[in-house]
Amino acid sequence: MKKLILMSLFVFFLIACGSDEDECATGETRCVKNGKAQEQCIKNKSNKNVGKRTECPSETTCSVDNNVASCKNNGNGGLISKIKGNWTDNWGATYTINSSDIILESNNDVFIFTILVVGDNFVICQNGPENSYNPDLFSKFVFTNISTNQFNCCQSFYDSPSQEYIENSEEPSDPSDLTSGCNGFSWSEVKRD
């Protein structure tokens, strides 16, 4: 009986503690199915690991294509197909946009925003836990004047307590005023790299 209990405890600790094999390796992107949990290493456009997600957010599905893992948004793919890719704005910040994340690099900082909701001209995101400003809070990016090689963008919310807060708030941005219609500031002019 003691052997059975000790073996059960050993197996429990192995399962509960996991192993280093499930950690993100340098330069790796993958999904690991561990029961319901899924893991994705997130890379920026320089192919550097900049974070790790332990589960794909709601409204997304984890999938692997050509050995690259991503959380595919099950919502409105029209906007994402127009804005995905590598971009630079008029302030020198770079954006890598895919179906699951916006990765923004500015002033040697990397900010990850996990896309939760895709609308016709906006995305609502959760700020990454490692972001140096407003970690784990919620943001909204609004897009206008979208063409193949450029668009205007406003991060109209950046420190909201929840997705629901943003959804139930009046939109503060004004796409007809690119000079000061982004919370009193100008909209970013973003061009494809």
C-alpha positions as CSV (number, residue, x, y, z in Angstrom):
1,M,0.0,0.0,0.0
2,K,2.8,2.4,0.9
3,K,4.5,1.7,-2.5
4,L,1.3,2.5,-4.3
5,I,0.9,5.8,-2.4
6,L,4.5,6.8,-3.0
7,M,4.2,6.0,-6.7
8,S,1.0,8.0,-6.9
9,L,2.7,11.0,-5.3
10,F,5.7,10.7,-7.6
11,V,3.5,10.7,-10.7
12,F,1.5,13.6,-9.3
13,F,4.6,15.7,-8.8
14,L,5.9,14.8,-12.2
15,I,2.6,16.0,-13.8
16,A,2.2,19.0,-11.6
17,C,5.7,20.3,-11.9
18,G,6.2,19.6,-15.6
19,S,9.5,19.6,-17.2
20,D,11.9,21.9,-19.0
21,E,10.8,20.3,-22.3
22,D,7.6,22.4,-22.2
23,E,9.6,25.7,-21.9
24,C,10.1,27.9,-25.0
25,A,13.4,27.3,-26.5
26,T,15.3,30.2,-28.2
27,G,14.0,30.9,-31.7
28,E,11.1,28.3,-31.3
29,T,7.5,28.8,-32.0
30,R,5.1,25.9,-31.2
31,C,1.8,24.8,-29.7
32,V,1.9,22.1,-27.1
33,K,-1.3,20.4,-26.2
34,N,-1.3,19.5,-22.5
35,G,-4.8,18.6,-21.7
36,K,-6.7,21.8,-22.4
37,A,-3.7,24.0,-22.1
38,Q,-1.8,25.2,-25.1
39,E,1.5,27.0,-25.3
40,Q,2.8,29.4,-27.9
41,C,6.2,31.1,-28.0
42,I,5.8,34.5,-29.5
43,K,8.5,35.9,-31.8
44,N,9.0,39.4,-33.0
45,K,10.0,40.2,-36.6
46,S,13.7,39.9,-35.6
47,N,12.9,36.3,-34.7
48,K,13.6,36.9,-31.0
49,N,11.4,35.3,-28.3
50,V,9.6,38.2,-26.6
51,G,7.1,36.3,-24.5
52,K,5.1,33.1,-23.9
53,R,1.4,32.5,-23.9
54,T,0.2,29.5,-21.9
55,E,-3.2,29.4,-23.5
56,C,-4.7,30.8,-26.7
57,P,-7.2,33.5,-25.8
58,S,-10.9,32.9,-26.1
59,E,-12.3,33.1,-29.6
60,T,-9.1,31.7,-31.0
61,T,-7.8,28.2,-31.9
62,C,-4.2,27.1,-31.6
63,S,-2.9,25.6,-34.8
64,V,0.5,24.7,-36.4
65,D,1.2,25.4,-40.1
66,N,4.6,24.7,-41.5
67,N,6.0,24.2,-38.0
68,V,4.9,27.6,-36.9
69,A,2.3,27.9,-34.1
70,S,-0.3,30.6,-33.9
71,C,-3.6,31.3,-32.3
72,K,-6.0,31.8,-35.1
73,N,-8.8,34.4,-34.5
74,N,-12.2,32.9,-35.2
75,G,-13.8,36.3,-35.6
76,N,-13.7,38.9,-38.4
77,G,-10.7,37.9,-40.6
78,G,-11.3,40.8,-43.0
79,L,-9.6,43.5,-41.0
80,I,-6.7,41.2,-40.0
81,S,-6.0,40.2,-43.6
82,K,-5.7,43.9,-44.4
83,I,-3.3,44.9,-41.6
84,K,-1.2,41.8,-40.9
85,G,2.5,42.1,-41.7
86,N,5.4,44.3,-40.7
87,W,4.9,48.0,-40.4
88,T,6.6,51.2,-39.2
89,D,4.8,54.4,-38.1
90,N,5.7,58.1,-38.4
91,W,7.2,58.0,-34.9
92,G,9.6,55.1,-35.7
93,A,7.8,52.4,-33.9
94,T,7.5,49.0,-35.6
95,Y,4.5,46.8,-35.6
96,T,4.3,43.0,-36.4
97,I,0.6,42.1,-36.8
98,N,-0.7,38.6,-37.2
99,S,-3.9,36.8,-36.5
100,S,-3.3,36.6,-32.8
101,D,-1.0,39.5,-31.7
102,I,0.2,43.0,-32.3
103,I,3.8,43.2,-31.4
104,L,4.9,46.8,-31.1
105,E,8.6,47.8,-30.7
106,S,9.4,51.4,-29.7
107,N,12.4,53.0,-27.9
108,N,14.0,49.6,-27.3
109,D,10.8,48.3,-25.6
110,V,8.6,45.5,-26.8
111,F,4.9,45.5,-26.2
112,I,2.7,42.4,-26.9
113,F,-1.0,42.8,-27.3
114,T,-3.0,39.6,-27.7
115,I,-6.0,40.1,-30.0
116,L,-9.3,39.1,-28.3
117,V,-11.9,40.7,-30.5
118,V,-11.8,41.8,-34.2
119,G,-14.3,44.3,-35.5
120,D,-14.7,46.0,-38.9
121,N,-12.1,48.7,-38.0
122,F,-10.8,47.8,-34.6
123,V,-9.2,45.1,-32.4
124,I,-9.5,44.8,-28.6
125,C,-6.5,43.2,-27.0
126,Q,-5.1,42.2,-23.7
127,N,-1.8,43.8,-22.9
128,G,1.0,41.3,-22.4
129,P,2.1,40.4,-18.8
130,E,5.7,41.5,-19.5
131,N,4.7,44.9,-21.1
132,S,6.5,47.7,-19.2
133,Y,3.3,49.8,-19.2
134,N,-0.1,48.6,-18.2
135,P,0.6,44.9,-18.1
136,D,-2.4,42.5,-18.2
137,L,-4.8,45.4,-18.8
138,F,-6.8,45.9,-22.0
139,S,-6.3,48.1,-25.2
140,K,-8.2,49.0,-28.3
141,F,-6.6,49.8,-31.6
142,V,-8.8,51.6,-34.2
143,F,-7.8,51.7,-37.9
144,T,-8.8,54.0,-40.7
145,N,-7.7,54.8,-44.3
146,I,-6.6,51.2,-44.8
147,S,-4.9,50.5,-48.1
148,T,-2.4,47.8,-49.2
149,N,0.7,49.7,-47.9
150,Q,-0.5,52.1,-45.2
151,F,-3.2,52.9,-42.7
152,N,-3.8,55.3,-39.8
153,C,-4.0,53.8,-36.3
154,C,-5.1,55.1,-32.8
155,Q,-4.7,53.2,-29.6
156,S,-7.9,54.7,-28.1
157,F,-7.8,52.6,-24.9
158,Y,-4.6,51.4,-23.4
159,D,-5.1,50.8,-19.6
160,S,-8.7,49.5,-19.4
161,P,-9.6,47.0,-16.6
162,S,-11.5,44.6,-18.9
163,Q,-12.6,43.9,-22.5
164,E,-16.2,44.5,-21.3
165,Y,-15.2,48.0,-20.1
166,I,-14.0,48.9,-23.6
167,E,-17.0,47.3,-25.3
168,N,-19.4,49.3,-23.0
169,S,-17.5,52.7,-23.3
170,E,-18.1,55.4,-25.9
171,E,-15.3,55.4,-28.5
172,P,-13.1,58.4,-27.9
173,S,-11.3,58.4,-31.3
174,D,-12.4,60.4,-34.3
175,P,-11.2,59.1,-37.6
176,S,-12.3,62.3,-39.4
177,D,-9.7,64.3,-37.3
178,L,-6.3,62.7,-37.9
179,T,-4.5,65.7,-36.3
180,S,-6.0,65.5,-32.8
181,G,-8.8,62.8,-33.0
182,C,-6.8,60.2,-31.0
183,N,-7.5,61.2,-27.4
184,G,-6.3,64.7,-28.2
185,F,-3.2,63.4,-30.2
186,S,-2.7,62.7,-33.8
187,W,-3.3,59.3,-35.4
188,S,-0.2,57.3,-36.2
189,E,0.5,57.0,-39.9
190,V,1.7,53.4,-40.5
191,K,3.4,52.2,-43.6
192,R,4.3,48.7,-44.7
193,D,8.0,47.7,-44.4
